[in-house]
Amino acid sequence: MSEGGEISSEGETAPSAGSEEPNRGFSEGYRRYALGLLLTVYIFNFIDRQILSILLESIKRDLSLSDTQLGFLSGIAFAIFYSTLGIPIARWADRGSRRTIIALALAVWSVMTAVSGLARGFGTLALARIGVGIGEAGCSPPAHSLLSDYYPPERRATALSIYALGIPVGVLFGYLIGGQMDEYFGWRTAFLVVGLPGLLLSIVVRFTLKDPPRGQWDAASASREQLPVGEAFAYLWSRRSFRHLSFAAALHAFVGYGVGTWHAPFLMRIHGMSSSEVGTWLALLAGLAGGLGTFLGGYVTDRLRERDVRYYVWVPGVSTIASIPLVVGFYLWPTPYVALGFLILPAILGSMYLGPTFAVTQSLVGPSMRAMASAILLFIINLIGLGLGPQAVGLLSDLLVGVAGHESLRYALLSVALVNVWSTIHYFLAARSLSEDLERVNDA
């Protein structure tokens, strides 16, 4: 069994140092407030990130861009800076004020989202999206670290799944607001409307969010040493379960970001739907079905852990492979509303990996490495998933025009979706060494 209240190989939880006086200085009500505030920040994060998807067709027409250029704006332009800057920011968060970092990051990405609406060409829009990526790099690593100090290991996957609800809820509002604003006021106004309110939220974060003591749920013997970035990466990479889990999640994100970015253009081009109609349908699917799956992923695995800790990777693996046949139906069905029906269950199943993946990563390291561990995981996920997924779909769509004509996007999406078979393999490979790696946490 591992020490410090970490996940153990038998699925039990050892008492942590300070467990007699849990979360000293913080009531359960305040912890819920902090979780709710961080969730709200993450919702804004994904509204500002995802709104580009519903605006792609209008931007394509207005600025005369190719699908390859749109893929660059959706993926690489954002992901390179988002992924790489997350690591030095996490280093700062592991020893500095996590609330200040989150507040500053929120202010930066909100301003740059608004600036996106002022772009006059591909270059200026790419620079604005880079700015959004730089700001958003300071969100999740310190937030994951905060939540791991607010909540004990046996509640951590649930808390992180609630935080991860910011993804589907943010996507929901991004689609709804973006679709309506695009149709009636234009894509430039949409960026301004969703960007500026984040400045007010950043003030609330700075003056109401508190930093809990680091590692209060961990045993006194747990390492508090802050390793250099290279050593932290080597520490995580030496755990076979992390190698497979991070690659499984990265491939999963390659599919999720890749196809998700292009669902709105797909429905508009192939099925002739308007931006407001597409925004409404995708908002309901991503927000309600995706939100349910995100919560269930953490809630179910936190309960199954008592039987076997490997459910933390078995649940994502099973849910990922089960969604593939229905996703194929969505892309190939000839009518839009039946096709959208095929997407309901995959929207639930495809988001169940988030909470378990974040929770396992946090439990594989000591308290002084948690923001860094989150940043390393997100670096791998986002560089492969967010950076390459949308770009791969855009490139394939342009390459297939000569073969598939107007329907090239349909077959580009279908090709990328099948990568989830590969992702599933790595989830199950991670299970083979997870118990052993969790037992080694306090030996480092």
Summary of the structure (lengths in Angstrom):
residues: 444
radius of gyration: 20.9
end to end distance: 15.1
largest distance: 67.7
contacts: 1804
relative contact order: 0.17
helix: 78%
strand: 0%
